Amino acid sequence: MPTALIWGASGGIGRALTQQLRHDEWTVGAVSRHPDDLAALTEFRYTADAANAFAVQQAVYNAAQELPAVDLWIYAAGDILASPVAAMTPDVWARILDANLTGAYLATHHSLPLLAERAHLIYIGAYSEKLRLPGLAAYAVAKAGLEAFAATLAKEQRKLRVTVVRPGAVDTPLWEKMPLRLPRTATTPDALAQRIVDAYHAGVEGVLDL
C-alpha cells in the first residue's frame, strides 16, 4: 500500500486529495491546522501551521513514528488576501508569502528524510503570470517563487520527482477572498484531485498546467 503525506489537508484541494487517495487505498498522513476536521478520512493526522518552523518539525517527527516511507508528498497549503501595495501591511505581505512559499520550504526541508527513494513531490501552484493584477502582488510573487523553488529542488534532489501543478480556477473557499468572480468553467476540488493523482501515476515532472 503506497503512502502519501498531504500538507494543507483541511483545505478544499487538500481534503479532496485526502479523500481520493484513501478511496484508492493509500495510507494518507494529513497535516493541517485543523486535523480534527479529517477524523473521518484518516487516522494519521498531524497539527501544524506550515509557516511555523517548530510546528512543522514536530508534525514531521510525529509522522515519522507512524508512517512508512512517503511515496507521494503534496503541498496544498496556501492563503490569499487582495490588497493593493499602498494599503498592504508588512504583516499581510508576510502572511501570504509564509503560507504559499516559506511554508513550502519548511515542509519540504523537514520532510525529506521521510521520503521514499523515488518519491514524488507535488506543489499546488497557480498561473502567476496571469495573477499580476491589482491587489494580488503578494500572491503572484509567492506562486512565482514557488515555481523557482521547485525547479531548483529538482536539480538538487535528482532521484526525486518534483512537479508544480498550476490549476485554473477551482471552486474552493479561497475564491471568496479573490477580487474576481469564480468563472463558470471552474473545476471542482474532486476533479482536480483525480487529475493530480493521474499525473502522479503518469510520472509527470516539471510544471503541469491543468
N, C-alpha and C positions, 0 to 999 in steps of 0.2 A: 504493500500500500504506500503510494507516494505521500510526501509531506509538504505542506505549504505553510508559510508564515505571512500574514497579511497585516500591514500597518494601516491604521485608519479604518478598522473593520466595522465600525458602527456607522460610518457614512453611507451614502446611497450606493456608491460603486463598491466600496469595501464590503458592505453587507451582502450585496448581490454576488460578489466573488466568493465569499464565505459559503453562501447557500449553494452556489453552483458546484464548488469543489466538494462540499460534503455530499451533495447528491451523487457526485461521481466517485464517492467512496474514498476520498482523500482524508488523511489526518490533517486537520487545519488548526494552526495556532493563530489566535486573533488578538491583536494589540489595539487597544482603544482607551480613550479617556473614560468611556462608559461601558466597561466589559460586561456588566450585568445585562445589558440590552441584548447580548448574544448568547444568553444561557440556553436557549432552545436550539442553538445551532452547533455549538461545540463545547466540549468540556475544557479545552485548552485556551483559557482566556487570561490576558495579562493587561495590567493597567499601566498606561504611560501617556504623557503628553510628549509628542515626538520632539518638541523644542526644548525639553528638559533633559539635559545630558545624564543626570543621575537616574531619573526615572526610566530612560531608555536602557541604560546599563542594567538596571535592576530587572526590567522586563526580559531582557535577553538572558540574564542569568537564570531567571525562573523558567524560561522556555527551554534552556539547555538541560535542565533537570528532568524534563518530561518528554521532549520531542526527539524523534530520530533526526538524522541529518536532513536538512531542508533542501528539497528539490526545486521548489518554486517560491520565490521571495517577492512580495509585491508591496510597493509603497503607494498607498492610495489616500494618504492623509493630505489635507490641504485646507486653505481658507481664502476668502476674498472679501474685500471691502472697497467699494468705489469711493474714491476721494481725489479731487484734483491736488496736484503737488502743493499749490499755495496753501491749501487748507489741511493737508495731511500732517499729522503729528509724528514725531520720531517713533513714538510707541506703536502707532498703526503700521508704519513702514516696517519696523522690526517684527511685528506680529505676522504680517503677510509673508515676509521672507523666511521667518522661522518655520512657519507651517509648511511651506512649499519647497524650500531649498535647504535651510540649515537642518531641519528635521530629517530630510532625506539623507544628508551626510551623516548625522548622528546614528540613525537607524542602520545605515549601511556599515559604517565603521565598526559598530559594536556587534553586528550580526555576522560578519564574515567568518568567524570561527564556527558558526552553526551550519554553514552551507556544505552541501554535498560537493564532491569534486567537480562535477559538471552542472552545477546549479544554474538556474535561470533567474536573473533579477529583472523585474519589470517595474517601471516608474510610470505613474499616470501624469502625463504632461498636458500640453494644450498647444493650439496654434498660436504661439506667442506673437508671431509677426502680424496676425490678424487682431490681436488684442491691444495694439498700440493706440488706444482710444482714450479720450479724456476721462480721467478718473481711475484708469487701470494701470498706472505706471508701475506700482509695486508688484502687482500680479504678473504683468507681462515680463518684467525683469526677472522675477523668481522662476517662471517657467522657462525662459530662455537660458537662465543659469543652470537649471536642472538638466537640460539637454547637453550643455557643455560638461557638466559634472559626469553624466553618464558616459559620454563619449570618451572622456579621459579615463574613467574607471575601467572601461572595456579594454583599453590599451595596457592598463596595469595588471588586470586580472584576466589574462588571456584564456584561462581554462574555463572561465565562466561565460555564460551568455548574458548580454545586457541589452535591454530594449526599453525605449521610451515610446509609450502608446499615446498618440495625440488624437483623442476622440473629438468629434464635432460636438454639437450641443447635446447634453444629456439631462434628462428630466429628473433632477435631484434638488433637494432644498438649497443647494449652493446657488442655484439660479435666482432665488429670491433676493440675493444680495447683489446681483448683477444689474448694471444700468441699461439692460437690454431685455426685450421681450423674448421669451422662450420660443424658438422657431417651431413651426408646425412639423418640421422634419426631424425634430429632436428624437434621439433614440432613448430607449429605456435602460435603466441600470442592468436589468437582467439580460437584455440583448447584448449590451456591451460586454458583460461578464463572459458570456458564451464566446464572443469573438476573441477575447483576451485568452481564454483557455485554449481555443483553437490555435491561436498564434504560438502559444507555448508548445503544443504538440507538433506544430509545423517547424519549430526551431527558428522562428523569426528573430533576427537581431537588428540592432541599429534603431532607426526611427520608423515607427509604423503609424501611418495616418489611417484612422478609421472614421 
